[in-house]
Amino acid sequence: MDIKETITVGGRPFTIEAGKFARQADGAVVLTHGDTVLLVTAVSERVKREGLDFFPLTVNYQEMTFAAGKIPGGFFKREGRPSERETLISRLIDRPIRPLFPEGYKNETQVIATVLSFDQENDPSVLGIAGASAALVISDIPFDGPIAAARVGRVNGEFVSFPTEDQLVESDIDLTVAGSRDAVLMVEAGANFASEDDMVEAILFGHKALQPLIDIQEKLAETLGVEKRVFE
């Protein structure tokens, strides 16, 4: 069943689509913001991996060169090892979702976010967090979501949610906040001599801005009605 939900985020259309792509995955969504497109899939083993004292979660964020209309030149005609940016964004996605799996869950789990198109304006990294949450929420994998993330900038003294690349050049704050309906789960930020009060205000602004992304995930999960697998 192909389901599509659309809202407006940062003044631009934002769409989550499920049921059409990667149907062998436990959960899969395609997110579109402007002309930036991500495919995020989630898969988890049915049986526990014995002998582990940690949760074997792997998160891979990958930016395909064709997403920007390029083909690698030289001897290698395909993507190689993850870049530093891809590794950092993989960790950015991992940090807010990892604590939301049940305690003692040791089933091998993979979340893969692939950038299919990048329009040079809408940042795909925060979409990766919302996409990872959405893929897990609509699957039968036990997960205490949904969550989402927002990027916040400040241009001419005014906070801007989901700023474009051009707006970030003029911004004196660059903050990414991930959160649930009523809590902040992760903050990563940089600023040009911003006060502590300004940063707190930016975090609260970002937490409010991400709420529509939680709404759309809940609506998607309700429509699909997938029952979560039993875990004790």
N, C-alpha and C positions, 0 to 999 in steps of 0.2 A: 504494500500500500504506500503510494507516494504522497507524502504530506509536506506542505510548505507553509511557513508562517513568516509574515513580513511586518516589520515595525520601522520607525525612524529613529536612528541613533546618530547623534552629532550632526543633525540636519541632513543626513544622507540615508537612503534606504538600506536596511539590514535584513537579510533573509536567512532562515535556517530551513534546510530541506532534508528529509529523511525517507528511507524506504526505496530509493531509486539506485543508489550506488553502494558498492561494497557490501552486498547483502549476505555474504558468508561471515562477516564480522559479527560479533555479539551486539555491537552498536556502531552506527556510522552516520555522520551528518556532513552536509556541505554547507558552509557558511559563506555568504556574500555580503561585503560591505563596500558600497560604491562598485568598483570593478575589481576589487581584491577578492579572490576566491580561495577557500581552504577546504580540503577534505580531511576529516578527523575520524579515525577508527579506533575502537577499543575491543580487545579480545582478552579473555581470561580462561585459564585451564579449569577443568571441572574438578580436578583432584588436587589435594594439598601436596606441596613439595616438602618431603620429609627432611629433617636435619637442618633446617634453616632457623636462624634467630633474627631474621629480618624479613620484611615484605618484599618479594622480588618483583618490583614494579619497574618497567622500562618505559621511558618517555622519549620519543624521537620527534624532533621538529626538523623538517627538511625543506629548504627553499630550492625548488627546481629552477635551473637557469631558463628554461622555456617560459617560466612564469613572467619573466621580464622581456620576453621576445628575443632571447639570446640562445646561441648554441656554442658550447665550449670550443675554442680554437686549439690549434696545436695537435700534439699526438693523441691526447686523451679527448674523446668525444662525448664523455658522460661525466656525471658528478663523481667526485672523489670522496675523501673523508669529510666529516662535518666541519664546517668553519667554526671559528670562535663564536660568532654571533649565533649560529644554530645551536651550539652547545649551551650557551647562556640562556637562550630562549627555552630550550628543553628543560633546563632547571627551573626557569620561571613558571613553566606549566606544572612541573612536578611538585613544587613546594606547596601550593594550596590544595592540591587534590590528594596527596599522599596521606594526610591525617584523617581523611574522611572515609577510608575503608575500615571495616570492622577490626577490632583488636584481635590478633591471632590469625588473621587472614593471610595464608602463606601460598596461595595459588598464583602461579606465574601469570603476570598481567602485562599487557603491552598497550600503550596508547601512542598512535602515530599521527602526527599532523603534517600534512603535505600542502605546501603553497602551490596552487595550480595557476594562479594569476595574480600579479601585483601591479596595481595601477599607479605606483609611485606617489600615492597620496595617503591611502588608508593603511595604517600599520597592521600587519598580520599577526604580530606577537600576542596582543590582547585577545584577538579572535581565537587564537590557539587555546587559551584557558577556557573560554566559554564553550569552544568546540569539544574539548576534552570532557568537560562536565556534561554537555548535552549527549555525547556519545555514550557515556556511562549511565546517565539518567534514563535513557530510553532502552538500555540493555537490561538483561537479567542479572548483571553483576552487582553484588551488594555494594552500595555507595551512598553515603549520607549527603547527597547534593539536593538541588543544584547550587552551583556557585557561578560567578562570572567575574570579569575584570574590566576596569576602565583605565584609560590613560588620561592624565590631566595635565594641561599646560596653563600658563598665565600670560596673556598677551595684553599689553597696555593696561595692566592692573586688573583685568577681568579673567576669571577662570574659564577655561574652555575644555569641554569633555570631548574625547576622541579627536584631538587636533590633527590636522593634516601635516604633512612633512614641511610645507611652507610655513605654517603657523608655529611649528616647533623651533624653527630657525629664529623667530622673534621672541620666543617664550623664555622667561627666566626661571621657570619650574618645569621639570619633566618627571612626572610621577606616575607609577603604575600601582593600582590598588586592586587586590582581589578580595572578594567577600561573599558571604552568604546573605540571606535575607536580613539578618539582624546582627551580623558580626563581621569585623575585618579580619581576614585570614593572612594576608601578606601585603607588604608594602616594599616597593623598590623605587628609589627616587634620587634625583640630583637637582641642584638648584644653584642659582647665582646670588649668594648672600640673601637668602630668604630667612625670615624669622621663624622661630618655633611655632608661633601662633598661626602664621601663614601656612605652614606645612600641615598642621592639624586641620585647618580649614579646608585645605586641598584634599586631604584624605576623606573628610566627611563629604565633600562635594563629589569625589569620585565614587564613594560608596552609594550615594544617592543616584548617580548617573548609571550605575551598573544594574539597578533594580529591574528595568525593562527587559534585560537579557535573562534574568531569572524568571520573570513572568512568562516569556516566550518558551522557555525550556519546560516549565510546569505544564503549559498548555499542550506542548508537543507530547510529553509523557502521558498526560491524561488521555489524549486522542489515541495514542498507540496502545496504552493499557497493558504493557508487558509486565508480567509478574516476576518479581525478584526470586532468584534461586535461594533455597534454604541454606543458611550457614549458621553453625553453632560453634 
